[in-house]
């Protein structure tokens, strides 16, 4: 294994460890907050995030990706990027403050939504100021530092602060304060580790060069915002705040572990891909291997979540969230497709070729607008809108795969095999869980039924990793040293 491969594998282990820790922490946090707050509280915060995600991509200006992807970065470049972050973050905050009342009117939200949007918009300043330091950590492949800062900021800033204010009766404002503390720590901790210069430096020519790439990333991010949150926007406007809250919590359960897996991989893969972006052969092989790993991880995990949706909602969220259970399976599939497409977007960013990505998002947006108009015209409700979102995600992923298939023709067959194997394993997992749990549903407590499903899924996972060497994802994981020796059938000495 090359030195870059070894560093990447170690980085994957650290980021996945941090992701598992965040999942373990967020599940009890979600359970506590779901009992302290109401669907209306989560609906308000979900609608506020719609507006903030709109500005989020411009607040960062693609600056973190620009730091990682550039061939070389000097101290002068960092001063220019930090100055640009200060300007862009402040302007984004001011813009959101001004448009907050109109955004509230657009989604037909209550007056309190305007105050929530304006207060939470401070995160845009924190996010922008922390982008250069976060980019330097990723560029240097200091994955342990990245993992620890991510986990500490989430645990202390978001969970601890949010729970403390919720227990004091702050309502939706506990979510606001938790979010602000989270983003503040995400900015401060990397700055303390990197300690780059904070002296402003205005260099118009250098800023134009940085924005040449970073601006394209921002435009793509904005289009991703429109396509990914279009369903939530339509539900909030046409179905109501409570429905938006149910949708938001269902999306959390459906995508939490899936998102953590993809986010952890992206933090490692963007720097790794950037270093080999001119080596077409290695990049094509890495692309096929990563698709194999990603699909084999995400699709079966979606099957476990979808098959256990009623028990997960009942135990983690409580009785008032029963309406979220039927949304989880479909939202989980939407999340899987979206996360695989995001991984492909990470590859495109590393290559520095983002133009076709804009076209793909525009096509998806057109399908979403047309589909939503048709669903509303025919009297379709929440489920019809979710089907439209699913169709949009399928189209987006298909276009990405067609484009990358032309760039890396040698990867077409292994990628197609990876999707087929992942889909088969997901169907098998769902069928086995149904067969095991169906006879127990009438006479078994909810907690015990969920435990039976999870133990069965765990047993399937171990069998798959131990005996599924013919699966591409398992073969790649063994080759890259991502699995412990006990699951590979080899002694540690043999693995070396």
HELIX and SHEET records of a PDB file:
HELIX    1   1 UNK A    3  UNK A   36  1                                  34    
HELIX    2   2 UNK A   39  UNK A   60  1                                  22    
HELIX    3   3 UNK A   63  UNK A   69  1                                   7    
HELIX    4   4 UNK A   75  UNK A  106  1                                  32    
HELIX    5   5 UNK A  112  UNK A  120  1                                   9    
HELIX    6   6 UNK A  122  UNK A  139  1                                  18    
HELIX    7   7 UNK A  143  UNK A  152  1                                  10    
HELIX    8   8 UNK A  153  UNK A  160  3                                   8    
HELIX    9   9 UNK A  161  UNK A  167  1                                   7    
HELIX   10  10 UNK A  172  UNK A  194  1                                  23    
HELIX   11  11 UNK A  204  UNK A  228  1                                  25    
HELIX   12  12 UNK A  230  UNK A  238  1                                   9    
HELIX   13  13 UNK A  241  UNK A  275  1                                  35    
HELIX   14  14 UNK A  280  UNK A  307  1                                  28    
HELIX   15  15 UNK A  309  UNK A  312  1                                   4    
HELIX   16  16 UNK A  313  UNK A  317  3                                   5    
HELIX   17  17 UNK A  319  UNK A  324  5                                   6    
HELIX   18  18 UNK A  325  UNK A  351  1                                  27    
HELIX   19  19 UNK A  355  UNK A  377  1                                  23    
HELIX   20  20 UNK A  382  UNK A  407  1                                  26    
HELIX   21  21 UNK A  409  UNK A  411  5                                   3    
HELIX   22  22 UNK A  412  UNK A  438  1                                  27    
HELIX   23  23 UNK A  446  UNK A  467  1                                  22    
HELIX   24  24 UNK A  472  UNK A  479  1                                   8    
HELIX   25  25 UNK A  485  UNK A  487  5                                   3    
HELIX   26  26 UNK A  492  UNK A  495  1                                   4    
END                                                                             
